[in-house]
Amino acid sequence: MKKKTTGINSFLISGAVLSALMLGLILLGLVWTPYSPTAMDGAAKFQPPSPAHLLGTDNFGRDIFSRVLQGADATFLIALCVVAVSCTLGVLLGSLCGYYGGLADLILTRICDSITAFPAVLLALVIVSLTGRGKANVIFALSLLFIPSFARLTRGEFARCRELNYVKSARLMGVSTGRILFRHILPNTLPVLLPAVTIGFNNAILSEASMSFLGIGVQPTEASLGLMLSDSQTYLQSAPWYALCTGGAVVLLILGFSLLSEGLQRRKDG
């Protein structure tokens, strides 16, 4: 018998603290920034970090801290929309196919296998190139590509649970299919889904940053962490703080949710 661990889950705690800190900064950026993220000042170009500009200024004299806050807002909101849409549709498709099986289940499995066989960012680049640049199309492309991961996971859990005694008892009692799916089975899949959601959130952040870095995500003059990284690579020697601060924000966002995902996984396994 597997022994259940009762020690402190340091991954979960550190991930929750770091994620809460980053989320607090993101919420702060929605209502306040020290300077206007788009305000240019030719006399203040490439100023290093100082009390006046905590993270320095960029090649247009714009405050990097203010732009990081705005860029993190854009990246976070896009990732949030992607995960919300893909998780909702993936869980819906996966639950129906996993519970009923049959031809629909076979078709879903083959489609998911086909999509996941290709790099997600590459397919997203193709989709955005066809549909056009901008936030809405990035969300559409990434949501479409993230659905299979949630659908496959949910399908497996629902296929397993449909043969359990509590589901059979509910069917014998005449409980409706919708109630069985979303009131009986779905809550029991949450320990598996929650780590997948945090991993999906990380992937969405990284994918959005990659697409903006390549110039097909968030467009100027809006700030995005990926777009800022793309701009900063020209000034690595003259203004290294530009790339370090922007890249650090991406790393901290991803690290927080990675630790949170690991903590949730260990809690489930423990």
C-alpha positions as CSV (number, residue, x, y, z in Angstrom):
1,M,0.0,0.0,0.0
2,K,1.3,3.4,-0.9
3,K,2.1,5.5,2.1
4,K,0.7,9.0,2.1
5,T,3.1,11.8,2.8
6,T,2.2,14.5,5.2
7,G,5.2,16.8,5.0
8,I,5.1,20.4,3.9
9,N,4.6,20.9,0.2
10,S,7.3,23.4,-0.5
11,F,6.6,23.4,-4.2
12,L,3.0,24.3,-3.7
13,I,3.8,27.0,-1.1
14,S,6.6,28.7,-3.1
15,G,4.6,28.5,-6.3
16,A,1.5,30.0,-4.7
17,V,3.6,32.8,-3.1
18,L,5.4,33.6,-6.3
19,S,2.3,33.4,-8.5
20,A,0.4,35.6,-6.0
21,L,3.2,38.2,-6.1
22,M,3.2,38.3,-9.9
23,L,-0.6,38.4,-10.0
24,G,-0.5,41.3,-7.6
25,L,1.9,43.2,-9.9
26,I,-0.4,42.4,-12.9
27,L,-3.4,43.7,-11.1
28,L,-1.5,46.8,-10.0
29,G,-0.5,47.4,-13.7
30,L,-4.2,47.4,-14.6
31,V,-4.9,50.4,-12.4
32,W,-1.6,52.2,-12.0
33,T,1.9,52.6,-13.5
34,P,4.6,55.1,-12.4
35,Y,4.7,56.6,-15.8
36,S,2.6,56.3,-19.0
37,P,3.8,53.1,-20.7
38,T,3.7,54.9,-24.1
39,A,5.2,58.2,-23.0
40,M,8.5,58.9,-24.8
41,D,11.3,61.1,-23.5
42,G,14.3,61.6,-25.8
43,A,16.4,63.0,-23.0
44,A,15.9,59.9,-20.8
45,K,16.9,57.2,-23.2
46,F,18.8,54.2,-21.8
47,Q,18.9,55.4,-18.3
48,P,20.0,52.5,-16.0
49,P,17.8,51.4,-13.0
50,S,17.5,54.2,-10.5
51,P,15.0,55.4,-7.9
52,A,13.4,57.5,-10.6
53,H,13.1,54.5,-13.0
54,L,13.2,51.3,-11.1
55,L,14.1,49.2,-14.1
56,G,15.6,51.9,-16.2
57,T,14.4,53.3,-19.6
58,D,14.4,51.9,-23.1
59,N,15.5,53.3,-26.5
60,F,12.6,55.8,-26.6
61,G,13.0,56.9,-23.0
62,R,10.0,55.0,-21.8
63,D,9.9,53.6,-18.3
64,I,10.6,49.9,-18.5
65,F,8.9,49.1,-15.2
66,S,5.7,50.7,-16.4
67,R,5.9,48.8,-19.7
68,V,6.7,45.5,-18.0
69,L,3.6,45.9,-15.9
70,Q,1.5,46.6,-19.0
71,G,3.2,43.9,-21.0
72,A,2.6,41.3,-18.2
73,D,-1.0,42.4,-18.2
74,A,-1.3,41.7,-21.9
75,T,0.5,38.4,-21.7
76,F,-1.4,37.2,-18.7
77,L,-4.8,38.2,-20.1
78,I,-4.1,36.4,-23.4
79,A,-3.0,33.3,-21.5
80,L,-6.0,33.4,-19.3
81,C,-8.4,33.6,-22.3
82,V,-6.6,30.8,-24.0
83,V,-6.7,28.5,-21.0
84,A,-10.4,29.4,-20.3
85,V,-11.5,28.7,-23.8
86,S,-9.4,25.6,-24.5
87,C,-10.1,24.1,-21.1
88,T,-13.9,24.6,-21.3
89,L,-14.1,23.2,-24.9
90,G,-11.6,20.4,-24.2
91,V,-13.4,19.3,-21.0
92,L,-16.7,19.4,-22.8
93,L,-15.5,17.3,-25.7
94,G,-13.4,15.0,-23.6
95,S,-16.2,14.3,-21.1
96,L,-18.8,13.4,-23.8
97,C,-16.4,11.2,-25.8
98,G,-15.0,9.5,-22.7
99,Y,-18.4,8.8,-21.3
100,Y,-20.1,7.6,-24.5
101,G,-17.2,6.2,-26.4
102,G,-17.9,4.9,-29.9
103,L,-17.1,6.6,-33.2
104,A,-17.0,10.1,-31.8
105,D,-14.4,9.0,-29.3
106,L,-12.3,7.5,-32.1
107,I,-12.6,10.6,-34.2
108,L,-11.6,12.9,-31.3
109,T,-8.6,10.8,-30.5
110,R,-7.3,10.8,-34.0
111,I,-7.8,14.6,-34.4
112,C,-6.0,15.2,-31.1
113,D,-3.2,12.9,-32.1
114,S,-2.8,14.7,-35.4
115,I,-2.7,18.2,-33.9
116,T,-0.3,17.3,-31.1
117,A,2.0,15.7,-33.6
118,F,3.1,19.1,-34.7
119,P,4.8,21.9,-32.6
120,A,2.0,24.1,-31.2
121,V,3.8,27.4,-31.8
122,L,4.5,26.5,-35.4
123,L,0.9,25.7,-36.1
124,A,-0.1,28.9,-34.3
125,L,2.2,30.9,-36.5
126,V,0.5,29.3,-39.6
127,I,-3.0,30.1,-38.3
128,V,-2.2,33.7,-37.3
129,S,-0.5,34.2,-40.7
130,L,-3.7,33.1,-42.4
131,T,-6.2,35.0,-40.1
132,G,-4.1,38.1,-39.4
133,R,-2.2,39.5,-36.5
134,G,-3.5,40.8,-33.2
135,K,-4.6,39.6,-29.8
136,A,-7.9,38.1,-30.9
137,N,-6.3,35.9,-33.6
138,V,-3.5,34.8,-31.2
139,I,-6.2,33.8,-28.7
140,F,-8.1,31.9,-31.4
141,A,-5.0,30.1,-32.7
142,L,-3.6,29.1,-29.3
143,S,-7.1,28.0,-27.9
144,L,-7.6,25.8,-30.9
145,L,-4.2,24.1,-30.4
146,F,-4.6,23.7,-26.6
147,I,-8.0,22.0,-26.8
148,P,-6.5,18.5,-27.6
149,S,-4.4,18.3,-24.4
150,F,-7.4,19.0,-22.2
151,A,-9.7,16.8,-24.3
152,R,-7.4,13.8,-24.1
153,L,-6.9,14.1,-20.4
154,T,-10.6,14.6,-19.6
155,R,-11.5,11.8,-22.0
156,G,-9.2,9.3,-20.2
157,E,-10.6,10.2,-16.8
158,F,-14.3,10.0,-17.8
159,A,-13.7,6.7,-19.6
160,R,-12.2,5.4,-16.3
161,C,-14.9,6.8,-14.1
162,R,-17.9,5.7,-16.2
163,E,-17.3,2.1,-15.0
164,L,-17.0,2.9,-11.3
165,N,-19.8,1.8,-8.9
166,Y,-21.0,5.3,-8.0
167,V,-21.6,6.1,-11.6
168,K,-23.4,2.8,-12.3
169,S,-25.5,3.5,-9.2
170,A,-26.4,7.0,-10.4
171,R,-27.5,5.6,-13.7
172,L,-29.7,2.9,-12.0
173,M,-31.3,5.6,-9.9
174,G,-32.3,7.5,-13.1
175,V,-30.0,10.4,-12.6
176,S,-29.7,12.5,-15.8
177,T,-26.6,12.2,-17.9
178,G,-25.7,15.9,-17.5
179,R,-25.8,15.5,-13.7
180,I,-23.7,12.4,-13.8
181,L,-21.1,14.1,-16.0
182,F,-20.8,17.4,-14.3
183,R,-21.9,16.8,-10.7
184,H,-20.6,13.3,-10.1
185,I,-17.6,12.6,-12.4
186,L,-16.2,16.1,-13.2
187,P,-15.4,16.9,-9.5
188,N,-13.4,13.7,-9.2
189,T,-11.3,14.7,-12.2
190,L,-10.2,18.0,-10.7
191,P,-7.1,16.7,-9.0
192,V,-5.9,15.7,-12.5
193,L,-7.2,18.7,-14.3
194,L,-5.7,21.4,-12.0
195,P,-2.0,20.6,-12.7
196,A,-2.9,20.4,-16.4
197,V,-4.4,23.9,-16.2
198,T,-1.3,25.4,-14.6
199,I,0.9,23.7,-17.2
200,G,-1.4,24.9,-19.9
201,F,-1.1,28.4,-18.5
202,N,2.7,28.2,-18.6
203,N,2.6,27.0,-22.2
204,A,0.1,29.8,-23.2
205,I,2.4,32.5,-21.6
206,L,5.5,31.1,-23.4
207,S,3.6,30.7,-26.7
208,E,2.2,34.3,-26.6
209,A,5.6,35.6,-25.8
210,S,7.2,33.7,-28.6
211,M,4.6,34.9,-31.1
212,S,5.0,38.5,-30.0
213,F,8.7,38.1,-30.2
214,L,8.4,37.1,-33.8
215,G,6.1,40.1,-34.5
216,I,2.8,38.4,-35.1
217,G,1.3,38.7,-31.6
218,V,0.6,41.9,-29.8
219,Q,1.4,44.8,-32.1
220,P,3.1,48.2,-31.4
221,T,2.4,50.5,-29.8
222,E,1.0,48.2,-27.1
223,A,3.4,46.5,-24.7
224,S,4.0,42.8,-24.6
225,L,6.8,40.9,-22.8
226,G,7.6,39.0,-26.0
227,L,7.6,42.2,-28.1
228,M,9.8,44.0,-25.6
229,L,12.2,41.1,-25.6
230,S,12.4,41.4,-29.4
231,D,13.1,45.1,-29.1
232,S,15.7,44.7,-26.4
233,Q,17.9,42.2,-28.2
234,T,19.4,45.1,-30.3
235,Y,20.6,46.8,-27.1
236,L,22.1,43.8,-25.1
237,Q,25.5,45.5,-24.8
238,S,24.4,49.1,-24.4
239,A,21.4,48.6,-22.2
240,P,21.4,45.0,-20.8
241,W,18.9,45.8,-18.1
242,Y,16.2,46.1,-20.8
243,A,16.4,42.5,-21.8
244,L,17.2,41.2,-18.2
245,C,14.2,42.9,-16.7
246,T,11.8,41.9,-19.4
247,G,13.1,38.3,-19.6
248,G,13.1,38.1,-15.8
249,A,9.3,38.9,-15.8
250,V,8.7,36.1,-18.2
251,V,10.8,33.7,-16.2
252,L,9.1,34.6,-12.9
253,L,5.6,34.2,-14.4
254,I,6.5,30.8,-15.8
255,L,8.4,29.7,-12.7
256,G,5.5,30.5,-10.3
257,F,3.0,28.4,-12.2
258,S,5.6,25.6,-12.8
259,L,6.1,25.3,-9.0
260,L,2.4,25.5,-8.5
261,S,1.8,22.7,-11.0
262,E,4.5,20.6,-9.4
263,G,3.1,21.2,-6.0
264,L,-0.4,20.2,-7.1
265,Q,0.9,17.1,-8.8
266,R,2.8,16.0,-5.6
267,R,-0.3,16.7,-3.5
268,K,-2.3,14.5,-5.8
269,D,0.3,11.7,-5.8
270,G,0.8,12.0,-2.1
